[in-house]
Amino acid sequence: MRSRFYAALATYAVLALLAGYTLEGNIRLATLIFLGGIAAKSYIHYISRS
């Protein structure tokens, strides 16, 4: 379970980096907020299952 969690966070980080380099303006901010929300939801789920 732990490796799946770390893989998910790594995937979110890669997507955030790609969004940071390729997008501009409000869509970049919206994408980063969305990815941060998904990462937070994953973390909450991970700690609730432990």
mmCIF file as Biopython writes it, N, C-alpha, C and O atoms, coordinates in Angstrom:
data_model
#
loop_
_atom_site.group_PDB
_atom_site.id
_atom_site.type_symbol
_atom_site.label_atom_id
_atom_site.label_alt_id
_atom_site.label_comp_id
_atom_site.label_asym_id
_atom_site.label_entity_id
_atom_site.label_seq_id
_atom_site.pdbx_PDB_ins_code
_atom_site.Cartn_x
_atom_site.Cartn_y
_atom_site.Cartn_z
_atom_site.occupancy
_atom_site.B_iso_or_equiv
_atom_site.auth_seq_id
_atom_site.auth_asym_id
_atom_site.pdbx_PDB_model_num
ATOM 1   N N  . MET A ? 1  ? 0.827  -1.190 0.000   1.0 0.0 1  A 1 
ATOM 2   C CA . MET A ? 1  ? 0.000  0.000  0.000   1.0 0.0 1  A 1 
ATOM 3   C C  . MET A ? 1  ? 0.876  1.261  0.000   1.0 0.0 1  A 1 
ATOM 4   O O  . MET A ? 1  ? 0.544  2.250  -0.654  1.0 0.0 1  A 1 
ATOM 5   N N  . ARG A ? 2  ? 1.969  1.223  0.718   1.0 0.0 2  A 1 
ATOM 6   C CA . ARG A ? 2  ? 2.831  2.386  0.825   1.0 0.0 2  A 1 
ATOM 7   C C  . ARG A ? 2  ? 3.452  2.742  -0.528  1.0 0.0 2  A 1 
ATOM 8   O O  . ARG A ? 2  ? 3.562  3.920  -0.868  1.0 0.0 2  A 1 
ATOM 9   N N  . SER A ? 3  ? 3.858  1.731  -1.296  1.0 0.0 3  A 1 
ATOM 10  C CA . SER A ? 3  ? 4.486  2.020  -2.584  1.0 0.0 3  A 1 
ATOM 11  C C  . SER A ? 3  ? 3.488  2.623  -3.568  1.0 0.0 3  A 1 
ATOM 12  O O  . SER A ? 3  ? 3.865  3.456  -4.392  1.0 0.0 3  A 1 
ATOM 13  N N  . ARG A ? 4  ? 2.230  2.218  -3.497  1.0 0.0 4  A 1 
ATOM 14  C CA . ARG A ? 4  ? 1.211  2.810  -4.367  1.0 0.0 4  A 1 
ATOM 15  C C  . ARG A ? 4  ? 0.983  4.270  -4.015  1.0 0.0 4  A 1 
ATOM 16  O O  . ARG A ? 4  ? 0.764  5.100  -4.898  1.0 0.0 4  A 1 
ATOM 17  N N  . PHE A ? 5  ? 1.033  4.585  -2.726  1.0 0.0 5  A 1 
ATOM 18  C CA . PHE A ? 5  ? 0.869  5.967  -2.289  1.0 0.0 5  A 1 
ATOM 19  C C  . PHE A ? 5  ? 2.007  6.834  -2.803  1.0 0.0 5  A 1 
ATOM 20  O O  . PHE A ? 5  ? 1.779  7.929  -3.318  1.0 0.0 5  A 1 
ATOM 21  N N  . TYR A ? 6  ? 3.235  6.343  -2.662  1.0 0.0 6  A 1 
ATOM 22  C CA . TYR A ? 6  ? 4.390  7.107  -3.138  1.0 0.0 6  A 1 
ATOM 23  C C  . TYR A ? 6  ? 4.379  7.240  -4.660  1.0 0.0 6  A 1 
ATOM 24  O O  . TYR A ? 6  ? 4.788  8.270  -5.196  1.0 0.0 6  A 1 
ATOM 25  N N  . ALA A ? 7  ? 3.922  6.224  -5.344  1.0 0.0 7  A 1 
ATOM 26  C CA . ALA A ? 7  ? 3.819  6.303  -6.807  1.0 0.0 7  A 1 
ATOM 27  C C  . ALA A ? 7  ? 2.792  7.355  -7.210  1.0 0.0 7  A 1 
ATOM 28  O O  . ALA A ? 7  ? 3.006  8.101  -8.166  1.0 0.0 7  A 1 
ATOM 29  N N  . ALA A ? 8  ? 1.688  7.416  -6.491  1.0 0.0 8  A 1 
ATOM 30  C CA . ALA A ? 8  ? 0.668  8.417  -6.787  1.0 0.0 8  A 1 
ATOM 31  C C  . ALA A ? 8  ? 1.205  9.827  -6.554  1.0 0.0 8  A 1 
ATOM 32  O O  . ALA A ? 8  ? 0.981  10.716 -7.375  1.0 0.0 8  A 1 
ATOM 33  N N  . LEU A ? 9  ? 1.907  10.038 -5.449  1.0 0.0 9  A 1 
ATOM 34  C CA . LEU A ? 9  ? 2.460  11.365 -5.173  1.0 0.0 9  A 1 
ATOM 35  C C  . LEU A ? 9  ? 3.519  11.751 -6.192  1.0 0.0 9  A 1 
ATOM 36  O O  . LEU A ? 9  ? 3.605  12.913 -6.591  1.0 0.0 9  A 1 
ATOM 37  N N  . ALA A ? 10 ? 4.318  10.793 -6.613  1.0 0.0 10 A 1 
ATOM 38  C CA . ALA A ? 10 ? 5.322  11.075 -7.641  1.0 0.0 10 A 1 
ATOM 39  C C  . ALA A ? 10 ? 4.647  11.451 -8.957  1.0 0.0 10 A 1 
ATOM 40  O O  . ALA A ? 10 ? 5.113  12.344 -9.665  1.0 0.0 10 A 1 
ATOM 41  N N  . THR A ? 11 ? 3.565  10.778 -9.279  1.0 0.0 11 A 1 
ATOM 42  C CA . THR A ? 11 ? 2.824  11.099 -10.498 1.0 0.0 11 A 1 
ATOM 43  C C  . THR A ? 11 ? 2.239  12.501 -10.423 1.0 0.0 11 A 1 
ATOM 44  O O  . THR A ? 11 ? 2.295  13.249 -11.399 1.0 0.0 11 A 1 
ATOM 45  N N  . TYR A ? 12 ? 1.679  12.863 -9.274  1.0 0.0 12 A 1 
ATOM 46  C CA . TYR A ? 12 ? 1.150  14.221 -9.111  1.0 0.0 12 A 1 
ATOM 47  C C  . TYR A ? 12 ? 2.254  15.259 -9.242  1.0 0.0 12 A 1 
ATOM 48  O O  . TYR A ? 12 ? 2.044  16.324 -9.821  1.0 0.0 12 A 1 
ATOM 49  N N  . ALA A ? 13 ? 3.424  14.952 -8.709  1.0 0.0 13 A 1 
ATOM 50  C CA . ALA A ? 13 ? 4.550  15.883 -8.801  1.0 0.0 13 A 1 
ATOM 51  C C  . ALA A ? 13 ? 5.000  16.070 -10.244 1.0 0.0 13 A 1 
ATOM 52  O O  . ALA A ? 13 ? 5.287  17.190 -10.665 1.0 0.0 13 A 1 
ATOM 53  N N  . VAL A ? 14 ? 5.063  14.988 -10.997 1.0 0.0 14 A 1 
ATOM 54  C CA . VAL A ? 14 ? 5.452  15.080 -12.413 1.0 0.0 14 A 1 
ATOM 55  C C  . VAL A ? 14 ? 4.420  15.891 -13.185 1.0 0.0 14 A 1 
ATOM 56  O O  . VAL A ? 14 ? 4.779  16.741 -13.999 1.0 0.0 14 A 1 
ATOM 57  N N  . LEU A ? 15 ? 3.157  15.635 -12.936 1.0 0.0 15 A 1 
ATOM 58  C CA . LEU A ? 15 ? 2.106  16.410 -13.614 1.0 0.0 15 A 1 
ATOM 59  C C  . LEU A ? 15 ? 2.179  17.888 -13.248 1.0 0.0 15 A 1 
ATOM 60  O O  . LEU A ? 15 ? 1.968  18.748 -14.103 1.0 0.0 15 A 1 
ATOM 61  N N  . ALA A ? 16 ? 2.476  18.190 -11.991 1.0 0.0 16 A 1 
ATOM 62  C CA . ALA A ? 16 ? 2.599  19.585 -11.570 1.0 0.0 16 A 1 
ATOM 63  C C  . ALA A ? 16 ? 3.791  20.263 -12.253 1.0 0.0 16 A 1 
ATOM 64  O O  . ALA A ? 16 ? 3.697  21.419 -12.666 1.0 0.0 16 A 1 
ATOM 65  N N  . LEU A ? 17 ? 4.895  19.550 -12.368 1.0 0.0 17 A 1 
ATOM 66  C CA . LEU A ? 17 ? 6.054  20.111 -13.064 1.0 0.0 17 A 1 
ATOM 67  C C  . LEU A ? 17 ? 5.741  20.369 -14.540 1.0 0.0 17 A 1 
ATOM 68  O O  . LEU A ? 17 ? 6.076  21.426 -15.075 1.0 0.0 17 A 1 
ATOM 69  N N  . LEU A ? 18 ? 5.112  19.418 -15.178 1.0 0.0 18 A 1 
ATOM 70  C CA . LEU A ? 18 ? 4.749  19.607 -16.578 1.0 0.0 18 A 1 
ATOM 71  C C  . LEU A ? 18 ? 3.777  20.771 -16.749 1.0 0.0 18 A 1 
ATOM 72  O O  . LEU A ? 18 ? 3.909  21.557 -17.686 1.0 0.0 18 A 1 
ATOM 73  N N  . ALA A ? 19 ? 2.813  20.882 -15.856 1.0 0.0 19 A 1 
ATOM 74  C CA . ALA A ? 19 ? 1.862  21.994 -15.923 1.0 0.0 19 A 1 
ATOM 75  C C  . ALA A ? 19 ? 2.577  23.323 -15.698 1.0 0.0 19 A 1 
ATOM 76  O O  . ALA A ? 19 ? 2.273  24.318 -16.355 1.0 0.0 19 A 1 
ATOM 77  N N  . GLY A ? 20 ? 3.520  23.333 -14.775 1.0 0.0 20 A 1 
ATOM 78  C CA . GLY A ? 20 ? 4.258  24.562 -14.490 1.0 0.0 20 A 1 
ATOM 79  C C  . GLY A ? 20 ? 5.076  25.048 -15.671 1.0 0.0 20 A 1 
ATOM 80  O O  . GLY A ? 20 ? 5.204  26.253 -15.887 1.0 0.0 20 A 1 
ATOM 81  N N  . TYR A ? 21 ? 5.625  24.124 -16.431 1.0 0.0 21 A 1 
ATOM 82  C CA . TYR A ? 21 ? 6.450  24.505 -17.578 1.0 0.0 21 A 1 
ATOM 83  C C  . TYR A ? 21 ? 5.651  24.785 -18.842 1.0 0.0 21 A 1 
ATOM 84  O O  . TYR A ? 21 ? 6.089  25.573 -19.680 1.0 0.0 21 A 1 
ATOM 85  N N  . THR A ? 22 ? 4.499  24.163 -18.997 1.0 0.0 22 A 1 
ATOM 86  C CA . THR A ? 22 ? 3.789  24.271 -20.268 1.0 0.0 22 A 1 
ATOM 87  C C  . THR A ? 22 ? 2.587  25.209 -20.254 1.0 0.0 22 A 1 
ATOM 88  O O  . THR A ? 22 ? 2.210  25.737 -21.301 1.0 0.0 22 A 1 
ATOM 89  N N  . LEU A ? 23 ? 1.988  25.424 -19.108 1.0 0.0 23 A 1 
ATOM 90  C CA . LEU A ? 23 ? 0.783  26.249 -19.057 1.0 0.0 23 A 1 
ATOM 91  C C  . LEU A ? 23 ? 1.113  27.662 -18.597 1.0 0.0 23 A 1 
ATOM 92  O O  . LEU A ? 23 ? 2.175  27.922 -18.032 1.0 0.0 23 A 1 
ATOM 93  N N  . GLU A ? 24 ? 0.171  28.569 -18.857 1.0 0.0 24 A 1 
ATOM 94  C CA . GLU A ? 24 ? 0.354  29.966 -18.450 1.0 0.0 24 A 1 
ATOM 95  C C  . GLU A ? 24 ? -0.921 30.501 -17.816 1.0 0.0 24 A 1 
ATOM 96  O O  . GLU A ? 24 ? -2.022 30.026 -18.094 1.0 0.0 24 A 1 
ATOM 97  N N  . GLY A ? 25 ? -0.752 31.477 -16.977 1.0 0.0 25 A 1 
ATOM 98  C CA . GLY A ? 25 ? -1.879 32.233 -16.455 1.0 0.0 25 A 1 
ATOM 99  C C  . GLY A ? 25 ? -2.756 31.454 -15.496 1.0 0.0 25 A 1 
ATOM 100 O O  . GLY A ? 25 ? -2.291 30.643 -14.694 1.0 0.0 25 A 1 
ATOM 101 N N  . ASN A ? 26 ? -4.061 31.736 -15.613 1.0 0.0 26 A 1 
ATOM 102 C CA . ASN A ? 26 ? -5.028 31.170 -14.683 1.0 0.0 26 A 1 
ATOM 103 C C  . ASN A ? 26 ? -5.166 29.661 -14.813 1.0 0.0 26 A 1 
ATOM 104 O O  . ASN A ? 26 ? -5.434 28.981 -13.823 1.0 0.0 26 A 1 
ATOM 105 N N  . ILE A ? 27 ? -4.989 29.130 -16.007 1.0 0.0 27 A 1 
ATOM 106 C CA . ILE A ? 27 ? -5.130 27.684 -16.180 1.0 0.0 27 A 1 
ATOM 107 C C  . ILE A ? 27 ? -4.018 26.944 -15.443 1.0 0.0 27 A 1 
ATOM 108 O O  . ILE A ? 27 ? -4.238 25.839 -14.946 1.0 0.0 27 A 1 
ATOM 109 N N  . ARG A ? 28 ? -2.820 27.540 -15.366 1.0 0.0 28 A 1 
ATOM 110 C CA . ARG A ? 28 ? -1.728 26.934 -14.592 1.0 0.0 28 A 1 
ATOM 111 C C  . ARG A ? 28 ? -2.100 26.891 -13.120 1.0 0.0 28 A 1 
ATOM 112 O O  . ARG A ? 28 ? -1.941 25.862 -12.464 1.0 0.0 28 A 1 
ATOM 113 N N  . LEU A ? 29 ? -2.587 27.993 -12.608 1.0 0.0 29 A 1 
ATOM 114 C CA . LEU A ? 29 ? -2.972 28.065 -11.198 1.0 0.0 29 A 1 
ATOM 115 C C  . LEU A ? 29 ? -4.091 27.080 -10.892 1.0 0.0 29 A 1 
ATOM 116 O O  . LEU A ? 29 ? -4.043 26.382 -9.879  1.0 0.0 29 A 1 
ATOM 117 N N  . ALA A ? 30 ? -5.091 27.017 -11.753 1.0 0.0 30 A 1 
ATOM 118 C CA . ALA A ? 30 ? -6.207 26.091 -11.543 1.0 0.0 30 A 1 
ATOM 119 C C  . ALA A ? 30 ? -5.732 24.643 -11.562 1.0 0.0 30 A 1 
ATOM 120 O O  . ALA A ? 30 ? -6.189 23.826 -10.763 1.0 0.0 30 A 1 
ATOM 121 N N  . THR A ? 31 ? -4.823 24.330 -12.466 1.0 0.0 31 A 1 
ATOM 122 C CA . THR A ? 31 ? -4.298 22.964 -12.552 1.0 0.0 31 A 1 
ATOM 123 C C  . THR A ? 31 ? -3.499 22.603 -11.307 1.0 0.0 31 A 1 
ATOM 124 O O  . THR A ? 31 ? -3.631 21.495 -10.787 1.0 0.0 31 A 1 
ATOM 125 N N  . LEU A ? 32 ? -2.675 23.522 -10.827 1.0 0.0 32 A 1 
ATOM 126 C CA . LEU A ? 32 ? -1.877 23.250 -9.631  1.0 0.0 32 A 1 
ATOM 127 C C  . LEU A ? 32 ? -2.758 23.105 -8.391  1.0 0.0 32 A 1 
ATOM 128 O O  . LEU A ? 32 ? -2.483 22.270 -7.530  1.0 0.0 32 A 1 
ATOM 129 N N  . ILE A ? 33 ? -3.810 23.910 -8.298  1.0 0.0 33 A 1 
ATOM 130 C CA . ILE A ? 33 ? -4.744 23.781 -7.173  1.0 0.0 33 A 1 
ATOM 131 C C  . ILE A ? 33 ? -5.465 22.440 -7.245  1.0 0.0 33 A 1 
ATOM 132 O O  . ILE A ? 33 ? -5.644 21.772 -6.227  1.0 0.0 33 A 1 
ATOM 133 N N  . PHE A ? 34 ? -5.876 22.048 -8.439  1.0 0.0 34 A 1 
ATOM 134 C CA . PHE A ? 34 ? -6.546 20.767 -8.629  1.0 0.0 34 A 1 
ATOM 135 C C  . PHE A ? 34 ? -5.627 19.605 -8.236  1.0 0.0 34 A 1 
ATOM 136 O O  . PHE A ? 34 ? -6.048 18.697 -7.520  1.0 0.0 34 A 1 
ATOM 137 N N  . LEU A ? 35 ? -4.382 19.632 -8.700  1.0 0.0 35 A 1 
ATOM 138 C CA . LEU A ? 35 ? -3.444 18.562 -8.360  1.0 0.0 35 A 1 
ATOM 139 C C  . LEU A ? 35 ? -3.136 18.548 -6.861  1.0 0.0 35 A 1 
ATOM 140 O O  . LEU A ? 35 ? -2.990 17.480 -6.267  1.0 0.0 35 A 1 
ATOM 141 N N  . GLY A ? 36 ? -3.039 19.718 -6.259  1.0 0.0 36 A 1 
ATOM 142 C CA . GLY A ? 36 ? -2.833 19.789 -4.809  1.0 0.0 36 A 1 
ATOM 143 C C  . GLY A ? 36 ? -4.002 19.204 -4.041  1.0 0.0 36 A 1 
ATOM 144 O O  . GLY A ? 36 ? -3.815 18.543 -3.019  1.0 0.0 36 A 1 
ATOM 145 N N  . GLY A ? 37 ? -5.204 19.446 -4.533  1.0 0.0 37 A 1 
ATOM 146 C CA . GLY A ? 37 ? -6.386 18.869 -3.899  1.0 0.0 37 A 1 
ATOM 147 C C  . GLY A ? 37 ? -6.416 17.355 -3.997  1.0 0.0 37 A 1 
ATOM 148 O O  . GLY A ? 37 ? -6.761 16.668 -3.036  1.0 0.0 37 A 1 
ATOM 149 N N  . ILE A ? 38 ? -6.056 16.844 -5.157  1.0 0.0 38 A 1 
ATOM 150 C CA . ILE A ? 38 ? -6.011 15.390 -5.319  1.0 0.0 38 A 1 
ATOM 151 C C  . ILE A ? 38 ? -4.927 14.785 -4.420  1.0 0.0 38 A 1 
ATOM 152 O O  . ILE A ? 38 ? -5.141 13.734 -3.816  1.0 0.0 38 A 1 
ATOM 153 N N  . ALA A ? 39 ? -3.776 15.439 -4.330  1.0 0.0 39 A 1 
ATOM 154 C CA . ALA A ? 39 ? -2.706 14.946 -3.464  1.0 0.0 39 A 1 
ATOM 155 C C  . ALA A ? 39 ? -3.148 14.967 -2.001  1.0 0.0 39 A 1 
ATOM 156 O O  . ALA A ? 39 ? -2.868 14.026 -1.259  1.0 0.0 39 A 1 
ATOM 157 N N  . ALA A ? 40 ? -3.826 16.018 -1.587  1.0 0.0 40 A 1 
ATOM 158 C CA . ALA A ? 40 ? -4.319 16.097 -0.212  1.0 0.0 40 A 1 
ATOM 159 C C  . ALA A ? 40 ? -5.350 15.002 0.059   1.0 0.0 40 A 1 
ATOM 160 O O  . ALA A ? 40 ? -5.342 14.389 1.127   1.0 0.0 40 A 1 
ATOM 161 N N  . LYS A ? 41 ? -6.225 14.760 -0.894  1.0 0.0 41 A 1 
ATOM 162 C CA . LYS A ? 41 ? -7.228 13.704 -0.746  1.0 0.0 41 A 1 
ATOM 163 C C  . LYS A ? 41 ? -6.557 12.337 -0.646  1.0 0.0 41 A 1 
ATOM 164 O O  . LYS A ? 41 ? -6.979 11.495 0.146   1.0 0.0 41 A 1 
ATOM 165 N N  . SER A ? 42 ? -5.520 12.115 -1.443  1.0 0.0 42 A 1 
ATOM 166 C CA . SER A ? 42 ? -4.784 10.854 -1.379  1.0 0.0 42 A 1 
ATOM 167 C C  . SER A ? 42 ? -4.112 10.687 -0.024  1.0 0.0 42 A 1 
ATOM 168 O O  . SER A ? 42 ? -4.119 9.594  0.542   1.0 0.0 42 A 1 
ATOM 169 N N  . TYR A ? 43 ? -3.532 11.761 0.501   1.0 0.0 43 A 1 
ATOM 170 C CA . TYR A ? 43 ? -2.876 11.702 1.796   1.0 0.0 43 A 1 
ATOM 171 C C  . TYR A ? 43 ? -3.875 11.414 2.912   1.0 0.0 43 A 1 
ATOM 172 O O  . TYR A ? 43 ? -3.606 10.600 3.795   1.0 0.0 43 A 1 
ATOM 173 N N  . ILE A ? 44 ? -5.012 12.073 2.872   1.0 0.0 44 A 1 
ATOM 174 C CA . ILE A ? 44 ? -6.039 11.837 3.889   1.0 0.0 44 A 1 
ATOM 175 C C  . ILE A ? 44 ? -6.510 10.394 3.839   1.0 0.0 44 A 1 
ATOM 176 O O  . ILE A ? 44 ? -6.701 9.768  4.882   1.0 0.0 44 A 1 
ATOM 177 N N  . HIS A ? 45 ? -6.697 9.867  2.657   1.0 0.0 45 A 1 
ATOM 178 C CA . HIS A ? 45 ? -7.109 8.475  2.506   1.0 0.0 45 A 1 
ATOM 179 C C  . HIS A ? 45 ? -6.019 7.541  3.026   1.0 0.0 45 A 1 
ATOM 180 O O  . HIS A ? 45 ? -6.318 6.534  3.669   1.0 0.0 45 A 1 
ATOM 181 N N  . TYR A ? 46 ? -4.773 7.866  2.753   1.0 0.0 46 A 1 
ATOM 182 C CA . TYR A ? 46 ? -3.643 7.023  3.183   1.0 0.0 46 A 1 
ATOM 183 C C  . TYR A ? 46 ? -3.555 6.974  4.708   1.0 0.0 46 A 1 
ATOM 184 O O  . TYR A ? 46 ? -3.381 5.895  5.275   1.0 0.0 46 A 1 
ATOM 185 N N  . ILE A ? 47 ? -3.672 8.117  5.380   1.0 0.0 47 A 1 
ATOM 186 C CA . ILE A ? 47 ? -3.540 8.102  6.829   1.0 0.0 47 A 1 
ATOM 187 C C  . ILE A ? 47 ? -4.769 7.507  7.500   1.0 0.0 47 A 1 
ATOM 188 O O  . ILE A ? 47 ? -4.668 6.987  8.612   1.0 0.0 47 A 1 
ATOM 189 N N  . SER A ? 48 ? -5.916 7.570  6.856   1.0 0.0 48 A 1 
ATOM 190 C CA . SER A ? 48 ? -7.107 6.967  7.453   1.0 0.0 48 A 1 
ATOM 191 C C  . SER A ? 48 ? -7.089 5.448  7.351   1.0 0.0 48 A 1 
ATOM 192 O O  . SER A ? 48 ? -7.723 4.765  8.156   1.0 0.0 48 A 1 
ATOM 193 N N  . ARG A ? 49 ? -6.363 4.908  6.362   1.0 0.0 49 A 1 
ATOM 194 C CA . ARG A ? 49 ? -6.278 3.468  6.180   1.0 0.0 49 A 1 
ATOM 195 C C  . ARG A ? 49 ? -5.173 2.836  7.014   1.0 0.0 49 A 1 
ATOM 196 O O  . ARG A ? 49 ? -5.137 1.615  7.172   1.0 0.0 49 A 1 
ATOM 197 N N  . SER A ? 50 ? -4.267 3.659  7.553   1.0 0.0 50 A 1 
ATOM 198 C CA . SER A ? 50 ? -3.138 3.111  8.324   1.0 0.0 50 A 1 
ATOM 199 C C  . SER A ? 50 ? -3.542 2.740  9.730   1.0 0.0 50 A 1 
ATOM 200 O O  . SER A ? 50 ? -2.712 2.266  10.506  1.0 0.0 50 A 1 
#
